[in-house]
């Protein structure tokens, strides 16, 4: 079995319930192919830095997958057909990340201190 | 400081070490946009390793991470 990180973007006019339905749908596809979904992370509606299929924003969903490549390939195939999924990216990793990813951690930091120390100013 | 040497060799700069090498160095992750943003110019281009002092191996890893983040719309291909 191999580990995969999979991120897909759902178009901006989808409702949150639709997003949840999509996640369940693709989880079903994966489990049908014998893969296990270790973690689902929703980053919510984020603005994109450029337009993707006329969308300025998109829902980001991260899946950590442990399973055979065939299952992942099947999910990717179905995503490529779907009108709601505007982009997807699968990356094979040595080990799956424990705990929340950098995106989620960043959001928590933001909530904690708003005056912030921002490293972005270094540019 | 470099000042005492600066009088002799005005263009001498101390070689900075790679920010991704050594203990407790940050991990290069395409999901960590805030970290990656530091290695983009104002125009959105990847800053060359000779300026950022990132070592060759890490620069390659960094470039790949930035390109992945760009594909996902997390980072821009161009600004302006």
Backbone of each chain as ProteinMPNN parsed JSONL, in Angstrom:
{"seq_chain_A": "XXXXXXXXXXXXXXXXXXXXXXXXXXXXXXXXXXXXXXXXXXXXXXXXXXXXXXXXXXXXXXXXXXXXXXXXXXXXXXXXXXXXXXXXXXXXXXXXXXXXXXXXXXXXXXXXXXXXXXXXXXX", "coords_chain_A": {"N_chain_A": [[0.845, -1.205, 0.0], [0.328, 2.261, -0.597], [1.002, 5.666, 0.353], [-0.909, 8.582, -0.045], [-1.341, 12.06, -0.65], [-4.067, 13.958, -1.266], [-5.494, 16.656, -2.907], [-8.346, 18.467, -3.653], [-10.26, 20.879, -5.511], [-13.325, 22.523, -5.175], [-15.904, 24.059, -7.018], [-16.912, 27.535, -6.591], [-19.66, 28.228, -6.304], [-20.918, 26.105, -5.171], [-22.817, 24.599, -2.543], [-22.227, 24.171, 0.999], [-23.281, 21.753, 1.843], [-23.307, 20.324, -0.512], [-20.599, 20.07, -0.94], [-19.901, 18.438, 1.193], [-21.321, 16.182, 0.422], [-19.947, 15.496, -1.892], [-17.463, 14.807, -0.834], [-18.162, 12.536, 0.637], [-18.96, 10.947, -1.475], [-16.566, 10.533, -2.936], [-15.056, 9.326, -1.006], [-16.435, 6.967, -0.824], [-15.828, 5.881, -3.325], [-13.124, 5.44, -3.0], [-13.023, 3.61, -0.839], [-14.33, 1.524, -2.011], [-12.424, 0.706, -3.755], [-10.628, -0.379, -2.071], [-9.108, 1.305, -0.51], [-8.005, 3.299, 2.273], [-9.207, 6.108, 3.987], [-7.39, 8.276, 5.729], [-7.488, 10.796, 6.792], [-9.57, 13.632, 6.589], [-9.586, 16.889, 5.542], [-10.961, 20.023, 5.677], [-10.474, 23.032, 4.154], [-12.09, 25.052, 3.712], [-13.809, 27.814, 2.045], [-11.663, 29.339, 0.01], [-9.868, 32.131, -1.332], [-8.678, 32.192, -4.645], [-5.495, 32.679, -6.263], [-5.552, 33.226, -8.876], [-7.883, 33.043, -11.615], [-9.709, 30.045, -11.934], [-11.204, 28.105, -14.188], [-13.159, 30.11, -14.396], [-13.696, 30.613, -11.742], [-13.308, 32.493, -8.794], [-12.923, 31.863, -6.257], [-12.589, 28.918, -4.21], [-13.565, 25.792, -2.741], [-11.419, 24.069, -0.649], [-10.272, 20.8, -0.277], [-8.61, 18.38, 1.554], [-7.377, 15.129, 1.35], [-6.049, 12.439, 3.093], [-4.681, 9.521, 2.082], [-4.469, 5.994, 2.264], [-3.69, 3.436, 0.364], [-4.233, 1.3, -2.575], [-2.955, 2.183, -5.842], [-4.764, 1.979, -7.895], [-7.308, 2.54, -6.882], [-7.065, 5.239, -6.27], [-6.569, 6.258, -8.777], [-8.982, 5.738, -10.024], [-10.67, 7.421, -8.594], [-9.584, 9.887, -9.342], [-10.193, 9.838, -12.046], [-12.961, 9.997, -12.002], [-13.224, 12.475, -10.848], [-12.221, 14.103, -12.817], [-14.249, 14.066, -14.618], [-16.341, 15.199, -13.265], [-18.301, 18.161, -12.851], [-18.224, 19.821, -10.734], [-15.796, 19.627, -9.412], [-12.99, 21.471, -9.756], [-10.274, 21.33, -9.887], [-7.644, 19.013, -9.236], [-5.141, 17.374, -7.277], [-2.785, 14.906, -6.775], [-0.427, 13.58, -4.587], [2.202, 11.424, -4.036], [3.419, 10.278, -1.001], [6.012, 9.649, 1.428], [5.327, 9.204, 4.073], [2.313, 9.697, 5.873], [1.13, 12.838, 7.008], [1.004, 13.748, 10.403], [-1.526, 15.067, 12.509], [-2.905, 18.455, 12.127], [-2.572, 20.102, 8.93], [-0.275, 22.494, 7.422], [-1.831, 24.606, 6.512], [-4.112, 24.593, 8.18], [-2.978, 24.961, 10.642], [-2.0, 27.5, 10.387], [-4.306, 29.006, 10.314], [-5.231, 28.757, 12.897], [-3.238, 30.063, 14.296], [-3.618, 32.649, 13.406], [-6.03, 33.245, 14.574], [-5.284, 33.324, 17.19], [-3.335, 35.383, 17.627], [-3.819, 38.563, 16.524], [-2.45, 40.883, 16.003], [-0.007, 40.078, 15.142], [3.209, 39.566, 14.164], [4.475, 39.156, 11.269], [6.0, 37.141, 8.898], [5.963, 37.601, 6.307], [6.607, 40.121, 5.626], [9.206, 40.225, 5.034], [9.88, 40.25, 2.406]], "CA_chain_A": [[0.0, 0.0, 0.0], [1.087, 3.506, -0.678], [0.36, 6.833, 0.962], [-1.139, 9.7, -0.967], [-2.037, 13.275, -0.235], [-4.877, 14.382, -2.407], [-6.207, 17.914, -2.686], [-9.185, 18.871, -4.781], [-10.951, 22.151, -5.365], [-14.718, 22.494, -5.614], [-16.28, 25.396, -7.512], [-17.323, 28.439, -5.513], [-21.106, 28.359, -6.045], [-21.462, 24.917, -4.515], [-23.163, 24.786, -1.129], [-21.429, 23.341, 1.899], [-23.844, 20.396, 1.849], [-22.839, 19.677, -1.742], [-19.196, 19.736, -0.723], [-19.901, 17.254, 2.061], [-21.791, 15.05, -0.383], [-18.844, 15.118, -2.786], [-16.445, 14.127, -0.032], [-18.68, 11.192, 0.907], [-18.963, 10.216, -2.746], [-15.213, 10.09, -3.291], [-14.636, 8.368, 0.019], [-17.051, 5.709, -1.243], [-15.046, 5.364, -4.449], [-11.841, 4.962, -2.474], [-13.189, 2.398, -0.042], [-14.681, 0.459, -2.95], [-11.171, 0.246, -4.353], [-9.787, -0.954, -1.028], [-8.226, 2.3, 0.109], [-8.481, 3.851, 3.531], [-9.015, 7.558, 4.1], [-6.884, 8.487, 7.086], [-7.856, 12.121, 7.295], [-10.217, 14.577, 5.676], [-9.405, 18.235, 6.077], [-11.603, 21.046, 4.843], [-9.876, 24.361, 4.364], [-13.155, 26.023, 3.503], [-13.805, 28.601, 0.814], [-10.479, 30.205, -0.01], [-9.749, 32.83, -2.608], [-7.58, 31.718, -5.493], [-4.663, 33.8, -6.707], [-5.927, 33.484, -10.271], [-9.157, 32.385, -11.872], [-9.665, 28.677, -12.431], [-12.527, 27.835, -14.784], [-14.006, 31.265, -14.064], [-13.935, 30.721, -10.307], [-12.339, 33.31, -8.064], [-12.728, 31.186, -4.99], [-12.863, 27.483, -4.289], [-13.48, 25.012, -1.515], [-10.253, 23.175, -0.673], [-10.42, 19.606, 0.554], [-7.418, 17.541, 1.578], [-7.591, 13.749, 1.777], [-4.866, 11.602, 3.265], [-5.148, 8.216, 1.627], [-3.585, 4.836, 2.329], [-4.354, 2.423, -0.442], [-3.647, 0.975, -3.88], [-3.002, 3.279, -6.816], [-5.939, 1.828, -8.755], [-8.424, 3.241, -6.256], [-6.825, 6.673, -6.41], [-6.709, 6.567, -10.198], [-10.411, 5.736, -10.32], [-11.222, 8.651, -8.035], [-9.125, 10.986, -10.196], [-10.941, 9.76, -13.305], [-14.305, 10.519, -11.755], [-13.116, 13.917, -10.592], [-11.986, 14.803, -14.086], [-15.542, 14.166, -15.295], [-17.23, 16.034, -12.457], [-18.344, 19.595, -13.135], [-18.029, 20.562, -9.495], [-14.38, 19.618, -9.058], [-12.324, 22.277, -10.777], [-8.868, 20.95, -9.989], [-7.229, 18.055, -8.207], [-3.707, 17.083, -7.257], [-2.422, 13.791, -5.9], [1.005, 13.477, -4.378], [2.605, 10.243, -3.281], [4.332, 10.68, 0.079], [6.657, 8.562, 2.177], [4.516, 8.974, 5.267], [1.249, 10.689, 6.006], [1.36, 13.852, 8.029], [0.197, 13.65, 11.624], [-2.083, 16.333, 12.966], [-3.369, 19.371, 11.094], [-1.563, 20.54, 7.961], [0.209, 23.876, 7.579], [-2.941, 25.532, 6.274], [-4.98, 24.66, 9.35], [-2.186, 25.522, 11.734], [-1.896, 28.924, 10.149], [-5.563, 29.641, 10.674], [-5.29, 28.827, 14.358], [-2.321, 31.126, 14.703], [-4.265, 33.91, 13.086], [-7.068, 33.481, 15.558], [-4.683, 33.567, 18.494], [-2.834, 36.76, 17.713], [-4.164, 39.301, 15.32], [-1.455, 41.929, 15.727], [0.914, 39.275, 14.355], [4.482, 39.136, 13.688], [4.322, 38.417, 10.005], [7.264, 36.906, 8.21], [5.776, 37.974, 4.908], [7.172, 41.447, 5.418], [10.623, 40.114, 4.69], [10.093, 40.424, 0.96]], "C_chain_A": [[0.876, 1.249, 0.0], [0.292, 4.631, -0.023], [0.232, 7.948, -0.071], [-1.752, 10.872, -0.227], [-2.8, 13.743, -1.449], [-5.616, 15.663, -2.046], [-7.106, 18.148, -3.889], [-9.966, 20.133, -4.46], [-12.354, 22.028, -5.944], [-15.131, 23.913, -5.955], [-16.993, 26.21, -6.435], [-18.819, 28.46, -5.263], [-21.731, 27.09, -5.465], [-21.79, 25.248, -3.059], [-22.323, 23.837, -0.284], [-21.948, 21.9, 1.924], [-23.399, 19.623, 0.609], [-21.391, 19.221, -1.597], [-19.1, 18.472, 0.125], [-20.316, 16.013, 1.287], [-20.685, 14.548, -1.3], [-17.778, 14.334, -2.028], [-16.888, 12.697, 0.244], [-18.618, 10.327, -0.346], [-17.571, 9.663, -3.064], [-14.629, 9.155, -2.239], [-15.188, 6.987, -0.317], [-16.258, 5.05, -2.361], [-13.748, 4.74, -3.946], [-12.017, 3.652, -1.709], [-13.61, 1.223, -0.917], [-13.427, -0.125, -3.592], [-10.188, -0.303, -3.325], [-8.826, 0.021, -0.389], [-8.87, 2.857, 1.377], [-8.217, 5.351, 3.55], [-8.636, 7.851, 5.552], [-7.347, 9.813, 7.664], [-8.55, 12.916, 6.201], [-10.087, 15.948, 6.315], [-10.072, 19.221, 5.124], [-11.006, 22.4, 5.181], [-10.916, 25.458, 4.15], [-13.012, 26.768, 2.182], [-12.642, 29.583, 0.866], [-10.426, 30.927, -1.338], [-8.515, 32.33, -3.347], [-6.766, 32.912, -5.954], [-4.879, 34.112, -8.185], [-7.201, 32.707, -10.533], [-8.947, 30.985, -12.452], [-11.07, 28.34, -12.912], [-13.551, 28.869, -14.323], [-14.369, 31.361, -12.585], [-12.856, 31.584, -9.673], [-12.015, 32.697, -6.722], [-13.006, 29.703, -5.184], [-12.812, 26.875, -2.896], [-12.293, 24.064, -1.654], [-10.518, 21.999, 0.238], [-9.167, 18.752, 0.419], [-7.796, 16.153, 2.087], [-6.235, 13.085, 1.965], [-5.303, 10.154, 3.054], [-4.066, 7.165, 1.813], [-4.267, 3.74, 1.521], [-3.683, 2.197, -1.776], [-3.842, 2.109, -4.884], [-4.259, 3.206, -7.671], [-7.132, 2.596, -8.201], [-8.285, 4.742, -6.442], [-7.024, 7.102, -7.863], [-8.186, 6.641, -10.586], [-11.068, 7.015, -9.794], [-10.835, 9.854, -8.903], [-9.914, 11.025, -11.498], [-12.322, 10.37, -13.116], [-14.287, 12.015, -11.493], [-12.962, 14.69, -11.887], [-13.283, 14.958, -14.867], [-16.442, 15.176, -14.581], [-17.133, 17.519, -12.822], [-17.995, 20.406, -11.897], [-16.564, 20.649, -9.087], [-13.612, 20.355, -10.148], [-10.843, 21.941, -10.9], [-8.556, 19.904, -8.93], [-5.76, 17.713, -8.377], [-3.45, 15.942, -6.284], [-0.911, 13.743, -5.793], [1.291, 12.254, -3.531], [3.637, 10.67, -2.243], [4.883, 9.443, 0.779], [5.814, 8.182, 3.389], [3.458, 10.057, 5.34], [1.534, 11.602, 7.187], [0.448, 13.62, 9.232], [-0.34, 15.03, 11.965], [-2.476, 17.242, 11.81], [-2.234, 19.839, 10.186], [-1.238, 22.019, 8.177], [-0.913, 24.888, 7.412], [-3.796, 25.719, 7.525], [-4.251, 25.304, 10.524], [-2.139, 27.03, 11.631], [-3.167, 29.643, 10.588], [-5.674, 29.78, 12.19], [-4.406, 29.941, 14.894], [-2.964, 32.484, 14.541], [-5.288, 34.265, 14.146], [-6.439, 33.902, 16.887], [-4.13, 34.986, 18.609], [-3.067, 37.49, 16.4], [-3.133, 40.369, 14.986], [-0.307, 41.359, 14.897], [2.214, 39.898, 13.97], [4.221, 38.401, 12.362], [5.646, 38.352, 9.281], [7.182, 37.344, 6.754], [6.426, 39.315, 4.592], [8.635, 41.414, 4.99], [10.908, 40.359, 3.217], [10.384, 41.867, 0.599]], "O_chain_A": [[1.99, 1.27, 0.522], [-0.927, 4.549, 0.13], [1.145, 8.21, -0.854], [-2.561, 10.71, 0.687], [-2.236, 13.904, -2.531], [-6.279, 15.743, -1.012], [-6.656, 18.035, -5.029], [-10.287, 20.416, -3.307], [-12.551, 21.506, -7.042], [-14.754, 24.86, -5.264], [-17.59, 25.666, -5.506], [-19.237, 28.686, -4.128], [-22.947, 27.022, -5.291], [-21.124, 26.07, -2.43], [-21.786, 22.844, -0.774], [-21.17, 20.95, 2.013], [-23.146, 18.42, 0.673], [-21.007, 18.146, -2.059], [-18.331, 17.559, -0.176], [-19.749, 14.934, 1.464], [-20.501, 13.343, -1.47], [-17.261, 13.329, -2.516], [-16.104, 11.759, 0.107], [-18.275, 9.146, -0.292], [-17.415, 8.493, -3.411], [-13.805, 8.296, -2.55], [-14.517, 5.972, -0.127], [-16.039, 3.839, -2.36], [-13.331, 3.673, -4.396], [-11.257, 2.704, -1.903], [-13.296, 0.072, -0.616], [-13.383, -1.309, -3.929], [-9.057, -0.651, -3.661], [-7.833, -0.388, 0.212], [-10.092, 2.881, 1.528], [-7.136, 5.805, 3.176], [-9.442, 7.697, 6.469], [-7.569, 9.939, 8.868], [-8.158, 12.871, 5.035], [-10.434, 16.141, 7.48], [-9.785, 19.247, 3.927], [-11.03, 22.85, 6.327], [-10.65, 26.638, 4.378], [-12.208, 26.404, 1.324], [-12.636, 30.527, 1.656], [-10.883, 30.405, -2.355], [-7.463, 32.083, -2.756], [-7.279, 34.028, -6.03], [-4.435, 35.149, -8.678], [-7.56, 31.815, -9.764], [-8.119, 30.779, -13.339], [-12.011, 28.299, -12.12], [-14.662, 28.529, -13.915], [-15.266, 32.121, -12.219], [-11.667, 31.44, -9.958], [-10.975, 32.974, -6.125], [-13.583, 29.288, -6.189], [-12.122, 27.364, -2.003], [-12.173, 23.346, -2.647], [-10.937, 22.169, 1.383], [-8.725, 18.442, -0.687], [-8.45, 16.017, 3.121], [-5.373, 13.164, 1.089], [-6.175, 9.64, 3.755], [-2.89, 7.417, 1.551], [-5.285, 3.187, 1.935], [-2.672, 2.831, -2.081], [-4.785, 2.893, -4.776], [-4.769, 4.231, -8.124], [-7.877, 3.226, -8.952], [-9.26, 5.434, -6.734], [-7.573, 8.168, -8.141], [-8.589, 7.496, -11.375], [-11.912, 7.612, -10.461], [-11.66, 10.73, -9.164], [-10.262, 12.096, -11.995], [-12.796, 11.148, -13.944], [-15.213, 12.734, -11.867], [-13.499, 15.786, -12.041], [-13.412, 15.87, -15.684], [-17.203, 15.909, -15.215], [-16.051, 18.054, -13.065], [-17.528, 21.541, -11.999], [-16.141, 21.636, -8.485], [-13.581, 19.931, -11.304], [-10.225, 22.241, -11.922], [-9.144, 19.915, -7.848], [-5.214, 17.76, -9.48], [-3.846, 16.0, -5.12], [-0.203, 13.852, -6.795], [0.712, 12.065, -2.461], [4.612, 11.346, -2.57], [4.306, 8.357, 0.728], [5.615, 7.005, 3.688], [3.681, 11.192, 4.919], [2.093, 11.196, 8.206], [-0.738, 13.33, 9.077], [0.323, 16.04, 11.731], [-2.39, 16.846, 10.647], [-1.087, 19.959, 10.616], [-1.849, 22.695, 9.005], [-0.94, 25.911, 8.096], [-4.157, 26.838, 7.887], [-4.823, 26.081, 11.288], [-2.224, 27.747, 12.628], [-3.119, 30.735, 11.155], [-6.152, 30.795, 12.698], [-4.777, 30.664, 15.818], [-2.87, 33.349, 15.411], [-5.406, 35.417, 14.565], [-6.991, 34.728, 17.614], [-4.422, 35.7, 19.569], [-2.588, 37.096, 15.337], [-2.959, 40.723, 13.82], [0.286, 42.05, 14.068], [2.091, 40.947, 13.337], [3.82, 37.238, 12.326], [6.321, 39.361, 9.078], [8.194, 37.443, 6.06], [6.752, 39.606, 3.441], [9.22, 42.437, 4.634], [12.043, 40.64, 2.832], [10.586, 42.182, -0.573]]}, "seq_chain_B": "XXXXXXXXXXXXXXXXXXXXXXXXXXXXXXXXXXXXXXXXXXXXXXXXXXXXXXXXXXXXXXXXXXXXXXXXXXXXXXXX", "coords_chain_B": {"N_chain_B": [[31.102, 41.694, 13.44], [30.814, 42.714, 9.963], [32.02, 45.016, 9.457], [34.72, 45.78, 10.136], [36.168, 44.281, 8.376], [35.113, 45.219, 6.123], [36.326, 47.626, 5.396], [38.68, 46.927, 4.182], [37.942, 45.063, 2.165], [35.532, 46.077, 0.263], [33.297, 44.848, -0.933], [32.826, 42.5, 0.283], [30.853, 39.944, 1.548], [29.471, 38.133, 4.218], [29.045, 34.679, 3.915], [25.861, 33.422, 3.901], [24.083, 30.828, 5.652], [22.223, 27.941, 4.566], [18.73, 28.195, 4.916], [17.17, 25.935, 5.241], [18.669, 23.859, 6.086], [20.322, 21.925, 8.628], [19.608, 21.516, 12.205], [16.28, 21.646, 13.558], [15.22, 22.972, 11.268], [12.866, 24.577, 9.074], [10.323, 22.599, 7.484], [9.968, 21.886, 4.038], [7.028, 22.448, 2.468], [4.35, 22.121, 0.297], [1.888, 23.007, 1.065], [2.22, 24.965, 2.881], [1.806, 27.995, 2.578], [2.537, 30.451, 3.579], [5.165, 30.213, 4.366], [6.35, 29.587, 1.912], [5.917, 31.883, 0.476], [7.852, 33.661, 1.16], [9.913, 33.101, -0.46], [9.37, 34.118, -2.899], [9.529, 36.619, -5.399], [8.576, 40.124, -5.679], [7.201, 40.153, -7.98], [6.261, 37.668, -8.099], [7.934, 35.678, -8.849], [10.222, 32.909, -8.446], [12.716, 33.248, -6.038], [16.156, 33.403, -6.778], [18.61, 30.97, -5.766], [21.119, 31.961, -5.165], [20.642, 34.369, -4.022], [18.833, 33.927, -1.918], [20.244, 32.082, -0.523], [19.649, 29.417, -0.207], [20.426, 25.978, -0.209], [21.498, 23.879, -2.983], [20.109, 21.415, -3.213], [17.883, 21.796, -1.569], [16.761, 23.973, -2.773], [15.763, 22.933, -5.123], [13.8, 21.29, -4.127], [12.217, 23.21, -2.955], [11.429, 24.706, -5.196], [9.824, 22.885, -6.477], [7.794, 22.588, -4.573], [6.709, 25.172, -4.598], [5.736, 25.264, -7.183], [3.768, 23.325, -7.089], [2.015, 24.478, -5.269], [1.275, 26.666, -6.768], [-0.138, 25.477, -8.822], [-2.426, 24.719, -7.491], [-3.574, 27.108, -7.036], [-2.862, 28.465, -4.801], [-0.618, 30.002, -4.671], [0.567, 32.735, -6.672], [1.161, 32.726, -10.252], [2.028, 34.899, -11.695], [2.337, 38.295, -10.613], [0.543, 41.183, -11.031]], "CA_chain_B": [[30.453, 42.359, 12.292], [31.585, 42.738, 8.725], [32.503, 46.371, 9.239], [36.174, 45.904, 10.184], [36.693, 43.722, 7.133], [34.542, 46.004, 5.029], [37.24, 48.681, 4.993], [39.663, 46.335, 3.278], [37.256, 44.533, 0.989], [34.224, 46.712, 0.374], [32.168, 44.05, -1.43], [32.787, 41.194, 0.942], [29.685, 39.642, 2.395], [29.561, 36.828, 4.863], [28.173, 33.68, 3.271], [24.771, 32.978, 4.781], [23.864, 29.395, 5.524], [20.922, 27.559, 4.025], [17.704, 28.224, 5.956], [16.474, 24.664, 5.37], [19.589, 22.83, 6.553], [20.605, 21.95, 10.059], [18.545, 21.102, 13.12], [15.012, 22.401, 13.605], [14.962, 23.788, 10.086], [11.482, 24.373, 8.634], [10.137, 21.618, 6.422], [9.412, 22.448, 2.814], [5.72, 21.842, 2.278], [3.595, 22.922, -0.676], [0.672, 23.521, 1.696], [2.599, 26.059, 3.778], [1.984, 29.12, 1.663], [3.19, 31.588, 4.22], [6.605, 29.954, 4.309], [6.801, 29.63, 0.513], [5.812, 33.244, -0.017], [9.108, 34.363, 1.426], [10.867, 32.799, -1.528], [8.862, 34.673, -4.142], [9.806, 38.039, -5.56], [7.362, 40.94, -5.725], [6.525, 39.791, -9.222], [5.771, 36.29, -7.969], [8.923, 34.725, -9.355], [11.015, 32.226, -7.425], [13.974, 33.961, -5.789], [17.289, 32.52, -7.034], [19.29, 30.447, -4.58], [22.293, 32.785, -4.835], [20.199, 35.488, -3.193], [18.213, 33.436, -0.688], [21.246, 31.223, 0.121], [19.154, 28.052, -0.04], [21.355, 25.074, -0.893], [21.001, 23.376, -4.266], [19.135, 20.335, -3.028], [16.663, 22.358, -0.994], [16.177, 24.894, -3.757], [14.983, 22.102, -6.04], [12.615, 20.876, -3.378], [11.437, 24.431, -2.783], [10.848, 25.051, -6.492], [8.745, 21.925, -6.712], [6.707, 22.925, -3.654], [6.086, 26.404, -5.075], [4.987, 24.956, -8.4], [2.556, 22.611, -6.675], [1.114, 25.464, -4.661], [0.76, 27.487, -7.863], [-1.145, 24.692, -9.545], [-3.634, 24.717, -6.679], [-4.091, 28.461, -6.877], [-2.485, 29.013, -3.496], [0.383, 31.027, -4.953], [0.386, 33.253, -8.03], [2.202, 32.523, -11.275], [2.534, 36.262, -11.891], [1.605, 39.35, -9.921], [0.5, 42.412, -11.813]], "C_chain_B": [[31.38, 42.405, 11.08], [32.261, 44.083, 8.516], [34.024, 46.48, 9.207], [36.827, 45.333, 8.918], [36.282, 44.575, 5.948], [35.479, 47.093, 4.532], [38.254, 48.164, 3.974], [39.021, 45.856, 1.973], [35.814, 45.021, 0.989], [33.05, 45.816, -0.046], [32.068, 42.683, -0.776], [31.511, 41.045, 1.761], [29.855, 38.258, 2.967], [28.574, 35.877, 4.194], [27.11, 33.224, 4.274], [24.565, 31.476, 4.604], [22.416, 29.128, 5.099], [19.853, 27.52, 5.124], [16.974, 26.895, 6.153], [17.387, 23.533, 5.838], [19.791, 22.966, 8.057], [19.402, 21.546, 10.889], [17.416, 22.122, 13.161], [14.841, 23.421, 12.467], [13.516, 23.555, 9.659], [11.409, 23.341, 7.501], [9.516, 22.29, 5.212], [8.129, 21.7, 2.486], [4.907, 22.721, 1.327], [2.324, 23.515, -0.075], [0.944, 24.745, 2.559], [2.883, 27.314, 2.959], [2.729, 30.289, 2.29], [4.715, 31.451, 4.164], [7.111, 30.117, 2.876], [6.834, 31.058, -0.028], [7.097, 34.039, 0.175], [10.121, 34.153, 0.321], [10.33, 33.188, -2.893], [9.212, 36.146, -4.196], [8.484, 38.804, -5.574], [6.518, 40.602, -6.939], [5.935, 38.377, -9.163], [6.73, 35.252, -8.495], [9.706, 34.101, -8.197], [12.351, 32.947, -7.275], [15.144, 33.005, -6.007], [18.043, 32.149, -5.761], [20.483, 31.321, -4.198], [21.91, 33.992, -4.002], [19.648, 34.989, -1.861], [19.132, 32.509, 0.097], [20.73, 29.821, 0.441], [20.092, 27.12, -0.808], [20.673, 24.407, -2.091], [19.876, 22.365, -4.1], [17.791, 20.881, -2.542], [15.978, 23.311, -1.955], [15.307, 24.13, -4.743], [13.675, 21.693, -5.387], [11.641, 22.057, -3.24], [10.712, 24.802, -4.079], [9.66, 24.144, -6.785], [7.535, 22.264, -5.836], [5.962, 24.168, -4.125], [5.228, 26.119, -6.299], [3.712, 24.188, -8.089], [1.534, 23.574, -6.099], [0.504, 26.367, -5.728], [-0.356, 26.762, -8.603], [-2.479, 24.72, -8.808], [-4.222, 26.112, -6.479], [-3.783, 29.071, -5.53], [-1.469, 30.132, -3.657], [0.189, 31.499, -6.399], [1.5, 32.815, -8.983], [2.862, 33.877, -11.57], [1.705, 37.222, -11.046], [1.674, 40.592, -10.795], [0.556, 42.218, -13.302]], "O_chain_B": [[32.581, 42.16, 11.187], [32.98, 44.283, 7.538], [34.575, 47.183, 8.36], [37.862, 45.808, 8.453], [36.971, 44.655, 4.932], [35.431, 47.45, 3.355], [38.631, 48.865, 3.035], [39.462, 46.175, 0.869], [34.963, 44.43, 1.653], [31.931, 46.004, 0.432], [31.318, 41.818, -1.227], [31.152, 41.914, 2.555], [30.318, 37.336, 2.296], [27.422, 36.229, 3.942], [27.424, 32.71, 5.347], [24.839, 30.923, 3.539], [21.528, 29.967, 5.254], [20.054, 26.877, 6.154], [16.236, 26.738, 7.126], [16.95, 22.391, 5.973], [19.47, 23.989, 8.661], [18.325, 21.27, 10.361], [17.593, 23.297, 12.839], [14.392, 24.548, 12.669], [12.985, 22.461, 9.853], [12.317, 23.234, 6.676], [8.648, 23.154, 5.342], [8.135, 20.49, 2.256], [4.796, 23.929, 1.536], [1.742, 24.434, -0.651], [0.023, 25.474, 2.926], [4.034, 27.652, 2.685], [3.455, 31.018, 1.615], [5.444, 32.42, 3.949], [8.167, 30.708, 2.648], [7.662, 31.399, -0.872], [7.379, 34.978, -0.57], [11.071, 34.924, 0.178], [10.768, 32.665, -3.918], [9.196, 36.84, -3.179], [7.41, 38.209, -5.492], [5.295, 40.742, -6.931], [5.207, 37.955, -10.061], [6.388, 34.072, -8.58], [9.832, 34.686, -7.122], [13.032, 33.222, -8.263], [15.129, 31.897, -5.473], [18.1, 32.925, -4.807], [20.822, 31.411, -3.018], [22.765, 34.581, -3.341], [19.95, 35.547, -0.806], [18.845, 32.179, 1.248], [21.312, 29.118, 1.268], [20.505, 27.433, -1.924], [19.447, 24.376, -2.195], [18.836, 22.448, -4.753], [16.726, 20.494, -3.022], [14.753, 23.438, -1.947], [14.248, 24.607, -5.151], [12.605, 21.74, -5.993], [10.428, 21.914, -3.39], [9.536, 25.165, -4.062], [8.625, 24.591, -7.28], [6.395, 22.23, -6.3], [4.734, 24.222, -4.062], [4.131, 26.66, -6.439], [2.691, 24.379, -8.75], [0.344, 23.497, -6.402], [-0.648, 26.786, -5.609], [-1.375, 27.352, -8.96], [-3.539, 24.741, -9.435], [-5.252, 26.269, -5.824], [-4.374, 30.083, -5.152], [-1.455, 31.089, -2.883], [-0.295, 30.745, -7.243], [2.631, 32.568, -8.565], [4.083, 33.981, -11.677], [0.523, 36.988, -10.798], [2.75, 40.992, -11.24], [0.526, 43.194, -14.053]]}, "name": "protein", "num_of_chains": 2, "seq": "XXXXXXXXXXXXXXXXXXXXXXXXXXXXXXXXXXXXXXXXXXXXXXXXXXXXXXXXXXXXXXXXXXXXXXXXXXXXXXXXXXXXXXXXXXXXXXXXXXXXXXXXXXXXXXXXXXXXXXXXXXXXXXXXXXXXXXXXXXXXXXXXXXXXXXXXXXXXXXXXXXXXXXXXXXXXXXXXXXXXXXXXXXXXXXXXXXXXXXXXXXX"}
